[in-house]
Amino acid sequence: MQELIKQINALSKKEKEQGLTKEEKELQAKLREQYRNEFRKNFQAQINNVDVKLPSGKVVPLTTLGKKK
């Protein structure tokens, strides 16, 4: 993920300094989409690992809260 961020930042810097070619813009869009997908996947994994302690003392996974039975 760090390498992906470095590539995105390098293209962003180049865009500000001198502009990007059509191919570079397409690559930039592809890298940004890839980053968003990785971010979502990692965030979902974190959410899936969160437990909540209810007032009753019972501990349940966060993902089960708010679901209608």
C-alpha positions as CSV (number, residue, x, y, z in Angstrom):
1,M,0.0,0.0,0.0
2,Q,2.9,2.4,0.7
3,E,4.3,1.9,-2.8
4,L,0.9,2.6,-4.2
5,I,0.7,5.9,-2.2
6,K,4.2,6.8,-3.4
7,Q,3.1,6.3,-7.1
8,I,-0.1,8.3,-6.6
9,N,1.9,11.2,-4.9
10,A,4.5,11.2,-7.6
11,L,1.9,11.5,-10.3
12,S,0.1,14.2,-8.4
13,K,3.3,16.2,-8.0
14,K,4.1,15.8,-11.7
15,E,0.5,16.9,-12.6
16,K,0.9,20.1,-10.6
17,E,4.4,20.9,-12.0
18,Q,4.1,20.1,-15.7
19,G,0.9,18.2,-16.4
20,L,0.2,14.6,-17.2
21,T,-0.2,12.8,-20.5
22,K,-3.4,10.9,-21.3
23,E,-1.8,7.6,-20.3
24,E,-0.5,9.1,-17.0
25,K,-3.9,10.4,-16.2
26,E,-5.4,7.0,-16.8
27,L,-2.7,5.4,-14.7
28,Q,-3.4,7.9,-11.9
29,A,-7.1,7.1,-12.0
30,K,-6.4,3.4,-11.9
31,L,-4.0,3.7,-9.0
32,R,-6.5,5.9,-7.0
33,E,-9.2,3.3,-7.6
34,Q,-6.9,0.6,-6.5
35,Y,-6.0,2.6,-3.3
36,R,-9.7,3.2,-2.5
37,N,-10.5,-0.5,-2.9
38,E,-7.6,-1.5,-0.6
39,F,-8.6,1.1,1.9
40,R,-12.2,-0.2,2.0
41,K,-11.0,-3.8,2.3
42,N,-8.7,-2.9,5.2
43,F,-11.4,-0.7,6.9
44,Q,-14.0,-3.5,6.6
45,A,-11.5,-6.0,8.2
46,Q,-11.0,-3.6,11.1
47,I,-14.8,-3.1,11.6
48,N,-15.2,-6.9,11.5
49,N,-12.7,-7.2,14.4
50,V,-14.5,-4.7,16.8
51,D,-16.5,-6.1,19.6
52,V,-19.0,-4.0,21.7
53,K,-19.9,-4.5,25.3
54,L,-23.7,-4.0,25.7
55,P,-25.1,-2.6,28.9
56,S,-26.2,-6.1,29.9
57,G,-22.5,-7.1,29.9
58,K,-22.7,-9.2,26.8
59,V,-20.0,-8.7,24.2
60,V,-21.1,-8.9,20.6
61,P,-19.4,-8.2,17.3
62,L,-20.0,-4.6,16.0
63,T,-21.3,-6.0,12.7
64,T,-24.3,-7.7,14.5
65,L,-25.6,-4.4,15.9
66,G,-28.3,-2.6,14.0
67,K,-29.3,-5.7,12.1
68,K,-33.0,-6.4,12.3
69,K,-34.1,-9.9,13.2
